[in-house]
Amino acid sequence: MRDFLRYLWKEWFRQVGEALLVALIVTTYFFTTVQVVGMSMYPTLKSGERVLVPKYRMWLVRLGLDQWHRGEIAIIKPPPGAPNSVAPFPVLGFKFRPYFIKRIVALPGDRVRVERGQLFVNDFPVPETHITSKITPYPDSFPVVRVYRGKVIELAVFGSFVPVDRVPDYLKTVLRMLEPPPPEVVAASQDLPVTYVANLRLAKDYYFVLGDNRTLGGSEDSRIFGPLRGEQIAGTANFVWWPPLARGEDGRLVFNLRPLSIPPGFREVPPPSRSP
């Protein structure tokens, strides 16, 4: 009897181990699911929904066999040192680097800025009707710089201007990617500092991400922590699979299963004028 129980224990342990190994392989190389926490992607995604993330695409991108596209919803980790880039694990309390969910709005080589709430990519005002049909974006701008005698002397960080030598490390990529001030700004800055909204020219393997919730304080994204390296993108979400039913705006239950397609406005963005 003891030998039989030992056999059952070993068999159970083997099967559980094999199941865990298969689950690890599947979630690492094939697909996984991610829960949306918070409202930074509203109105596209709501807190508590779960999205499907094909992990194989990340490996294909890293092997150079695929690429991320403007308008895709990405699972990302913000740069180290950025606000909320480290969080305490519930109950247990140890620190970990959480994933954020944002939309890729600009690719390596693109010129990008946000001016009074309007996203510009390669000088094209992207029509984001998937947002503006439901909410009114807050009229903020990024990156806002101050120029004196043709040189950038300060960068706006959380609404206050910071000298370029005191900008946080996670935002120094912004300074490196700033395009030179236009001639009219250089001329006007000879006597007094001039403040204006600059363009970023994204370097190779850098991406600009935004949350869809562009209301005041609605999303922590590249306007807060700057462009992301490609290695900080863990995959893209392409389908909402949970909950299968949800309440619509009229309070009625509706089917909630839906694909996450690229909004039409991003397909209209022209290519950059030159490579990074």
C-alpha positions in Angstrom: 0.0 0.0 0.0 2.8 2.3 0.9 4.5 1.7 -2.5 1.2 2.4 -4.3 0.8 5.7 -2.4 4.4 6.6 -3.2 3.7 5.8 -6.9 0.6 8.0 -6.9 2.5 10.9 -5.3 5.3 10.6 -7.8 2.9 10.4 -10.7 0.9 13.4 -9.4 4.1 15.4 -9.0 5.3 14.5 -12.5 2.0 15.5 -14.1 1.9 18.8 -12.2 5.5 19.5 -13.1 4.8 18.8 -16.8 1.7 21.0 -16.7 3.6 23.9 -15.1 6.4 23.5 -17.6 4.0 23.5 -20.5 2.2 26.6 -19.1 5.6 28.4 -18.7 6.6 27.6 -22.3 3.2 28.7 -23.6 3.1 32.0 -21.7 6.8 32.8 -22.5 6.8 32.0 -26.2 3.2 31.8 -27.5 0.6 33.8 -25.7 -0.5 35.2 -22.4 -3.2 37.3 -20.9 -2.9 40.7 -19.1 -5.5 42.3 -16.8 -6.1 46.0 -17.3 -5.7 47.9 -14.0 -6.8 51.5 -13.9 -8.4 53.8 -16.6 -5.4 55.0 -18.5 -6.7 53.3 -21.7 -10.3 54.5 -21.4 -12.4 54.6 -23.5 -10.8 51.7 -25.4 -10.2 49.5 -22.4 -11.8 49.5 -18.9 -10.2 48.4 -15.6 -10.7 44.7 -14.9 -10.8 43.6 -18.6 -8.4 41.0 -19.7 -6.6 41.1 -23.1 -4.9 38.4 -25.1 -1.2 39.0 -25.8 0.5 36.9 -28.5 4.0 36.6 -27.0 5.5 35.0 -30.2 5.4 38.5 -31.9 7.8 39.9 -29.3 10.3 37.2 -30.2 9.8 37.8 -34.0 10.4 41.5 -33.5 13.5 40.9 -31.6 14.7 38.5 -34.3 14.0 41.2 -36.9 11.2 39.1 -38.5 8.4 41.5 -37.5 7.9 45.0 -36.3 5.6 47.0 -34.1 3.1 49.3 -35.8 1.7 52.7 -35.0 -1.6 52.4 -33.2 -1.0 49.0 -31.6 -1.7 48.6 -27.9 1.5 47.5 -26.2 2.4 45.9 -22.8 5.4 48.0 -21.6 7.6 48.6 -18.7 8.5 52.3 -18.0 12.2 53.2 -17.8 13.9 52.6 -14.5 13.6 55.6 -12.1 10.4 56.9 -13.8 7.4 57.6 -11.5 5.6 54.4 -10.5 8.2 52.2 -12.4 8.5 50.3 -9.1 5.5 49.2 -7.0 4.9 47.2 -3.8 3.4 43.7 -4.4 -0.1 43.5 -2.8 0.0 41.9 0.7 3.5 40.6 0.4 5.0 44.0 0.1 8.1 43.3 -1.9 9.0 45.6 -4.8 8.5 44.7 -8.5 8.5 46.5 -11.8 4.8 46.5 -13.0 3.7 46.4 -16.6 1.8 49.3 -18.1 -0.6 49.1 -21.1 -0.3 52.0 -23.6 -0.7 52.7 -27.3 2.4 52.9 -29.6 1.9 56.2 -31.4 5.3 56.8 -33.0 8.1 54.6 -34.3 11.9 54.9 -34.7 12.7 57.8 -37.1 9.3 59.5 -36.6 9.1 63.2 -35.5 6.6 63.4 -32.7 5.1 66.0 -30.4 1.9 66.7 -28.5 0.7 70.3 -28.9 -2.4 71.5 -26.9 -3.7 67.9 -26.7 -3.2 67.2 -30.4 -0.8 64.4 -31.4 1.5 65.2 -34.3 3.5 62.4 -36.0 5.7 63.5 -38.9 3.9 66.9 -38.7 0.6 65.1 -39.4 -2.2 65.9 -36.9 -3.3 62.3 -36.1 -7.2 62.1 -36.1 -7.8 60.1 -33.0 -11.6 59.7 -33.3 -11.4 56.5 -31.2 -10.7 58.9 -28.3 -12.3 62.2 -29.2 -15.7 60.7 -29.8 -15.9 59.8 -26.1 -13.6 62.3 -24.2 -12.0 65.7 -24.7 -8.2 65.5 -24.5 -6.6 67.9 -21.9 -4.7 70.6 -23.9 -1.2 69.8 -22.6 2.0 69.8 -24.7 5.2 67.8 -24.9 8.1 68.3 -25.0 8.1 72.0 -23.9 11.5 73.5 -23.8 13.0 76.9 -23.1 15.7 78.3 -25.4 18.2 81.1 -24.8 20.6 82.3 -27.5 19.8 79.3 -29.6 20.4 76.7 -26.9 18.0 74.6 -25.0 18.4 75.6 -21.3 15.4 74.0 -19.6 12.8 71.2 -20.1 9.3 71.3 -18.6 9.0 68.4 -16.1 5.7 68.0 -14.3 4.7 71.5 -15.2 7.9 73.2 -13.9 11.0 74.1 -15.9 14.2 72.1 -15.0 17.7 73.1 -16.1 19.0 70.6 -18.7 21.8 69.5 -16.3 19.2 68.5 -13.6 16.8 66.6 -15.8 16.1 63.1 -14.3 18.1 60.3 -15.9 15.0 58.7 -17.4 14.2 61.9 -19.4 17.7 62.5 -20.8 16.7 60.6 -23.9 14.3 63.4 -24.5 17.1 65.9 -24.6 19.2 63.7 -26.9 16.3 63.4 -29.4 15.2 67.0 -29.4 15.4 68.5 -32.9 17.3 71.8 -33.1 15.3 74.9 -32.5 13.9 76.4 -35.7 15.5 79.6 -37.0 12.7 81.9 -35.9 13.1 80.6 -32.3 16.9 81.0 -32.4 16.5 84.6 -33.6 13.9 85.4 -31.0 15.9 83.9 -28.2 19.0 86.2 -28.6 17.7 88.7 -26.0 15.1 86.8 -23.9 14.4 83.1 -23.3 11.8 81.6 -25.6 9.4 78.8 -24.7 8.0 76.5 -27.4 6.8 73.0 -28.2 9.7 71.1 -29.8 9.7 67.9 -31.9 11.4 64.7 -30.9 13.1 62.7 -33.6 12.9 59.1 -32.3 16.3 57.4 -32.3 16.8 53.8 -33.6 14.8 51.3 -31.5 12.9 54.0 -29.6 9.1 54.3 -29.4 6.6 56.9 -28.2 3.6 55.6 -26.3 0.5 57.3 -25.0 -2.6 56.2 -23.0 -5.9 56.7 -24.7 -7.2 58.5 -21.6 -5.9 62.0 -22.4 -7.9 63.8 -19.7 -5.9 65.6 -17.0 -3.9 63.0 -15.1 -5.5 60.2 -17.1 -2.4 58.4 -18.1 1.3 58.1 -17.2 3.1 57.6 -20.6 5.9 59.0 -22.7 4.8 62.5 -21.8 6.0 61.6 -18.3 8.8 59.2 -18.8 9.9 59.8 -22.4 10.4 57.4 -25.3 10.9 53.7 -24.7 13.5 51.3 -25.9 12.2 48.4 -27.9 13.3 45.9 -25.2 10.8 47.6 -22.9 7.9 46.4 -25.1 6.8 42.9 -24.0 4.1 42.4 -26.6 0.9 43.9 -28.0 -2.7 43.2 -27.1 -5.0 42.1 -29.9 -8.2 40.9 -28.3 -10.4 41.5 -25.2 -11.6 38.1 -23.9 -12.8 38.9 -20.4 -15.4 39.5 -19.2 -17.5 38.0 -22.0 -20.5 40.2 -21.0 -20.4 43.8 -19.8 -22.9 46.6 -19.3 -23.1 49.2 -22.1 -23.7 52.9 -21.8 -27.4 52.3 -21.6 -27.0 49.8 -18.7 -27.9 46.7 -20.8 -25.7 43.6 -20.9 -23.8 43.4 -24.2 -21.2 41.0 -25.6 -17.7 42.3 -24.6 -15.5 40.0 -26.7 -13.8 42.2 -29.3 -10.6 42.6 -31.3 -8.3 45.5 -30.7 -7.6 46.9 -34.1 -5.4 49.8 -35.1 -7.5 53.0 -35.3 -7.8 54.4 -38.8 -6.0 57.7 -38.1 -2.7 55.9 -37.5 -2.8 54.4 -40.9 -2.9 57.9 -42.4 0.4 58.9 -40.9 3.0 59.6 -43.6 6.5 58.0 -43.3 9.3 60.0 -41.7 11.3 62.3 -43.9 14.5 60.5 -43.0 15.7 57.5 -41.0 17.0 57.8 -37.4 
